[in-house]
Amino acid sequence: MRNAQTSKRHCETDAPRHEGSRAQRCVPPRWVAWPRPLVAVLVCFLLVASTARAQETRQPEESAPADSRGGSAKSEADIMRPTELGLRFTPKMAQAMSHKFVEQMTKRYELDEKQAGAIQSIMVRQFMTFAHENEKSGRDMIELMFATMIEHDGRMPKEEAMEFARMSEPLSANLKKLFTNGAAEIGQEMSMTQRLKFTGDVTAAAAGLTIFETRMKRWRDGKVSEGANPFFDPPGVDPNDEKAEPPPEDPSEPKERRDARQSVERWIDWQISPDNNWEGYIKAATEYYKLNEKQVTSAQAILKDCQEQAKKIKSPQWRSQIIENRITQRLSQRNADVGDGPWMFSLEEEYRRLLKPIEDLSRDFKRRIDSLPDSAQRAAARESVRRKLEDKGIKHVPS
């Protein structure tokens, strides 16, 4: 299970990448704009919850009578029973994941070798404990989610959504306990400075879990929108409001269009909002160039100016035009006569034209931020990158 607005990056291949190319666009939701190591840890916790299934040893079945082809004849009931053995979560898997997570944490928190080893051991033990404690609920949730969302194209009907939410309650409580206990143990291995940074990251991760819990509370109360998804709230619903009502559906809207619209609305704000990443760009530029206080103040002024311009660009009418374009694109893809060729090209051209103002503004914002450092800061930043890449075998750093 992914969290609650997930922590995994979400990709849409039908949209051009911001800042230019037509490559796949992967944009994280805003709540995951905190350091990658902790994002990975959160994703792991939730995946463990949904897939960990202790493998039980089965007794060999008695020999079945042979069929006409020499194989074992099995009854319909025997064929249609659920499998007994499933995906296991093993210590080796926990060790491998923990090792990768600690590699990233070592860079972020500047851990020494002793700290890294101790934290990896804590993670392995926490992962395995959590997997054993939640193996049944995790199994049942993943079974329900797979069957329901495959059948309904990534959506959950109301009854299944309410059942999923009921099943999630004990798992969410255990996950919260895992955050608390795991963070406390890991924090004990850190210095005060490291711990302060780590605590901030864990707090951001826990906020994502809270959003998921709030959504599940609404579902248990029957407040489920049509085409519900465990990982996203429908447009117009405050993810932090457990009493929020889902938006009413238009009974006159054809089902195919409704399905396409819901799919587009689920992703569109990540595709059309490069401005959501601007604060992160300033933070990265501050660390990269070692900007001083005066330069950071100038960066914040640039941010405010560009945000005001973005607000004017991203009018309700502009957003509606983009949504309509993407709905048309999705429905056209399903039609063999117009699913490729000039019609689809014209839709993509319109989409690029609509996105151009916000993409141009985003490039201008970054150019303005990159103009703030002096020549010495630029040279030092470039030299730092050169050394790091040289250690990895890169002999020439592109200009």
N, C-alpha and C positions, 0 to 999 in steps of 0.2 A: 504494500500500500504506500502510495506516496502521501505526503502530507496533504494535507490541507491546503491548499493552493500549492501545488507542488513545488518541490524543490528541484526537481529535474528541469532542464531547459525544454521549452516547447518549440516545435519547429513547424513551419508551414512552407511547403515548397512552391505554392502558387504565387508567392509575393516576392518582388525583388528585394534584395538586401538593402537596408538603409545605407546611405553613403555610396550608392552606386550599383553594384553588380546584381545580376539576376540569379545569384546563387541562393541556396537555401537560407532562410532567415530563422535564426534561433534567438529568442529573446526571453530572459527570465522574468517572471512577475516581480513586482517591486519588492515584495517582502523577502525575496531571496537575494537582495542586493547586499548581502553581507558575505564574509569571506568564504571562499570555496571549500576549505576543509570542513567547516561546520555544516555547510549545505550537504556535503557528501555524507557526513555522519548522520544527519537527519534522514536523508534518503535511505541509508542503510537500515536505520532503526525501523522505518516503516516497511521496507521490503521484508525484513526479517519477520515482522509481525504478520505479513500476509502470506509468506511462502514457507516459513519454517514448519516442517512436518517431520517429527521423529519417525524413522522407519521402523516399523514393527516386523518382527520375524513371524512368518507364516509357516504353518505346518504343511508339508507336502500334501497335495490333494490325492485322494485315491484315484487310481487309474480309471478313466472314463472308457466306456465301450467305443470301439473303433467305428468310424463311419465308412461309407462305401469307397472312399478314396484312401483309406488306411489311416486317416487322422483320427483324433479323439472327437467323438460326438459330444456336443454340449447343448444343454437345453437353452431356450430363449432367456429364461430367468437367469441362468448362470452367465450368459453373454452380457446381459444388460445390467448386471450389478456393478456398483462402483469399484474401481481398482482399490486395492488395499495399500499398495506401496506407492509413495509419492516422492516429491522433491525433499531431500534432507538438507538440514543446515548442520554442517560439521565443524569441528574445531579447526580443521585446516582452512576452511572457508573464512572463519572468523579471524584466523591469524593473517591470512592474505589481505583481507579487507582492512584490518587494523593497521597492518604495515603500511598500506597505501595512504590511509588517513593520517597516520603519524608522520609520514614523509612531508605531507602538506602542512601539518601543524608545526613541524620543526622549522619550516621556512617562515611561517607567519609569526610564531611566538619565540623564535630563536632558542629552541630547546637544545640542551646538550645531550650527549649520548645516553647518559644515565637517565635523564628525564624521559627521553623518547622510549627507552626500553620499559620503564615503569608504566608509562601511559599506555603503551601497546598491550601490556599484560592486563591492565585494568579493562581495556576495551574488549579484549578477547573474553574475559570472564563475564563482563556485562552482557555482551552479545549472546553468549551461550546460555546464560541464566534467563535472559528475556525470551530467547527462542523456546526453551523448555517450558517456561511458564505460560506461553501463549500459543503453543503448537496447535491446540484444538480450535481456538477461536480464530487464529490466523488461517488455518485450513478451511474452515467453514466460510469465512468471509471471502477468501479468494475464489472458492468454488461458486458462491453466489454471484460474485462480481463478474467472473469469466462468463458464466452461462447467460446472465442477464444482459451484459453490455455487448457481448457478441451478437446475441439475438436482436438487440434493439439499437445496433449501430452506435455504440458508445454512450447510450443513455439508459436510465433506469425508470421504469414505470413506478407509480406512487407506492404500490404495495411492496414491491421489492426494495425500493429505497427506504421505506420505513423499517423493513426487516433488517436491512444492512445497517441502519443506524442503531437499532437495538443491539445487534451483534457487536457493534464497535465500542459500546460503552465500557465493558471491562478492559478491553485492549487499550483504550485511550487512558484509562486510569493507570494501567501498568506502564504505559509509555511515559506518562508524566513522572511516575516514580523513577523510571530509568533516567530521565533527564536530570532529576534532582540528585539521585545517588551517584550517577556517573560523573556529573559535573563536579560534585563535592570531592569525590576521590581524585579525579584528575587535577583539580585545583590545588590539592594538597601537595602535588609534586611540582608546583610552579612557584616562581618568585612572586612577590607582590605585584610588580609591574606586569608580568605575564598573566597573572590571575585576573587583573582588572580588565585586560583586553579580552581574555577568554570569557569572562563573565558577561561582558557586553554581547559577544557573539552568541553565547548560549541563550541569552535573553531574547535575542532576535529569532532564534530557532524556535524557542518555546512559544513565541507569539504566533508562529505559523500553526503550531499544534492547537492553540486556543481557537483560531479561526475554524479549523476542522471540527473541533468539539462543538462550536456554536452552530455550525451547519448541521451536524448530526442531531443536535438538540431540536432544531427546527423540524428536521425530518421526523424524529420520533413523535413530535406533536402534530404531524400530518401536514406541515407547511412545505409541501414538495411541489416544485414547478414541473410542468410537463417537460420531458426530456432531461430530467435531473442527472447531474454528474457528481460523483463524490468529491471531485477535486476542484470544482469551480462553482461559483454562485452566478445566477443569471444576472444580466444587466439590470441595474436599478435596485439591487438588493445589497444592503449594507452587510458585509461579511461578519461584522462584530455584533450585529443585532439579532439575538436569538428569537425575537418576536416578529421579525420582518416577514411580511407576507409576500409570496411569489407574485410576479406580475400576472394579470389576467391574460388568458389566451384569446385570440380573435377566432371565433368559430368559423368564420368565412374564409380564413386563410387555408389554401390547399396544403395537404400534409407534406408533399415534397418540398414546397417552398418553406414551410415552417421548419422542417428538418435542416434545410440549407441555411436558413437565417440563424437558427440557434447555434449551428456550428460556426458560422462566421462571427457572430457576436461573442462567442467564447474566446476567440483569439484576436479580434481586430484591434483592440486597444494596445496590444503588445506590438503589432505590426506598424501602427501609425504613430507611435509615441516615442521617437528617439529622445525627446526632451525628458523623458523619465530617467534617462541615464546621465543627464548632464551633471548632476551633483556628484555622481560617482566619478565622472571624468575630471572634475576639479580636484577631488581627493587624490586620484591617481597622478594628476599633473603636479600636485603639491609634493607628493612623495618622490616623484621621478626627478623633478627639477630642483627640489629642496627650496620651494618658494618661501620668501620671507613674509612677514605679517602684512606689509604694505601691498605686496603682490597678491596675497590671498584676498585682501579687501577689494582690490580691483577685480579679481576673478568673481567675487560675489556680486559686484555691480554689473558685470557682464552677464552673469546668470540671470539676474533680475530683469535686465533689459530684454534678453532673449526669451525669457519665459512670458513676458508681456506680449511680445510679438507672436509667440507660439499660440497664445490664447486667442488672438485675433484670427489666426489661420484656422485653428481647429474649432470652427463654428459648428453648431448642430447640423446645419445644412451640408457642410463639407463632410462631416462624419457620415451622414445619411447617404450621400452620394457614393462614398467609398463602400459602405455596407451593401448598397444596392448593386454596385459593380461586382463585388465578390459573390453575392448571391447568384447573380446572372452567370458568372463564370462557373460556379459549382454546378448549377443546373445544366449549363451548356455542355460541360464535360460528360454528362450522362447521356447526351444525345449524339448518336454515332454520326449524324449528318453534319453537325456543326461543332463537334468536340475538338476539332483541330482546324488549322488553316486560317484564312483571312478573318473570320469572325472572332476567333479567340485572340488573334493578334490585335484586332481593334480594341477588344476589352482590356488587354494588357497595356496598350498604349494609353487608354483613358486612365487606367489605374496609376501608371507612372506619372501622367500629367497631374493627377490629383495629389499625389504624394510629393511632387517636386518642391513646392514651397516649404514644407516642413523639413525636407531633406536638405535643401539649400541652406535653410536657417541653421540646421544642426552642424553642417560643415563650417559655416561662418562662425558659429559659436566656438568650435574647436580651434579654428585658426586664431581667433582673438585670444583664447586662453594660451595658445602656444606662442603668442607674441610677447607674453609677459616676462619670461626669464631673460636674463642678459646672456652675453656670449659665453661667459665663464660657466654659468649654470648649465647651458646647453652642452658645452664641451664635457663637463663632468658627468652629466647624465649619459651622454653617448659613450663615454669611456667606460662607465659602469656596465652598460649593456654589452659593449665590445668584449670586456673581460669575461662576463658570464657566458656569452655565446662562444667565445674562443675555447673555454673549458669544455664545451659540448661539441667541438670540432668545426665550428664555423670560422673560416679564415678571413672572410670579408663581410663587414657589416654594410648593407645597402645604405645609400645616402637618403 
